Amino acid sequence: MILVTGAAGFIGYRVARALQKRGLPVIAVDELLFFESRPEHADLSPALKVSPDQILEDVFFEELEGKGTPVRAVFHLGASSDTTEMRVDFLKRVNVDYSKRLWEICTARKIPFLYASSAATYGGGEQGYSDDETGMSLLQPLNPYGESKRQFDLYAVEEDRAGRAPPSWSGYKFFNVYGFGERHKGRQSSVVLQGFDQIRAQGSIRLFRSHKDGIADGEQKRDFVFVDDVVDVMLWALDTRLKRGIYNLGSGKARSFKDLAIATFHALGQEPRIEFIDTPVEIRDRYQYFTEARMDKLRAAGYTPAFTSLEDGVQKTVEALRAGYV
């Protein structure tokens, strides 16, 4: 069996479904209410659905082994991903301490461990976007969410250096992942989904105005990566038993929010109509104006497929949304 945390979430669900399509039994871990309340995940039929707390005790793994179905690998994709979450203690418990316990279990039971980090660890990008592990201690995330992800990255590297690590492990700094199946994320969903809804409702897309000298409205840039590419990388890492390390996972090319909005209009066959609104004051000081993944490390590890272009990924997303996927 493959254990997937966050299996009722955007990326976790897609990984779980991809594993199922391979004929692999999946233990889907998430809040049980999430599975029931998210219709986009109705086709997920795992061998087991369990709540997050159930897998933190060794007895869970012992019962599986006793039934002859040991866990082959853990994809730890469950976390609080709300970049506006300010409860530091909550993020420490959910994103750091929970991850540490899973790491300890996988180390003791010799289970490969793959987990989600975040490009939010890079903060404003003052230190660049290199996934060289020696520079992680210098990074300054702009919000508590990013710091919680950085803290676990540091823990993983330190434990590995001390010889206390799973037989293979890898963390992935997800950049701006988009695609269909994220409506449950609400305000945290991608601009593609929000733009799709806005165009259908009012014929225009609202983007944040720039509050930084030298950057025009809509020219704030992010590394947008299509969710199918993210899944492909993670399954490749499982297949190759990637030995260790923390890797960027983006497209490797920064594009503007204006580019993304225009691509969404074109996918809908409409002329662009973009309105600019002020960035909310409460997030203005923590807003990233540029991100771009350096992908050298993952390429050097042997991953060769091309990443989906922004235009193609937006087209696929819009087609799925128009077909009724949420």
Buried (B, 14 or more C-beta within 10 A) or exposed (E): BBBBBBBBBBBBBBBBBBBBEEEBEBBBBBBBEBBEEBEBBEEBEBEBBBEBEBBEEEEBBEEBEEEEBBBEBBBBBBBBBBBEBEEEEBBBEBBBBBBBEBBBBBBEBEBBBBBBBBBBBBBBBEBEBBBEBEEBEEBBBBBBBBBBBBBBBBBBBEBBEEEEBBBBBBBBBBBBBBBBBBBBBEEBBBBBBBBBBBBEEEEBBBBBBBBEEEBEBBBBBBBBBBBBBBBBBBBBBBEEEBEBBBBBBBBBBBBBBBBBBBBBBBBBEEEBEBEBEEBEEEEEEBBBBBBBBBBBBBEEBEBEEEBBBBBEBBBBBBEBBEEEBB
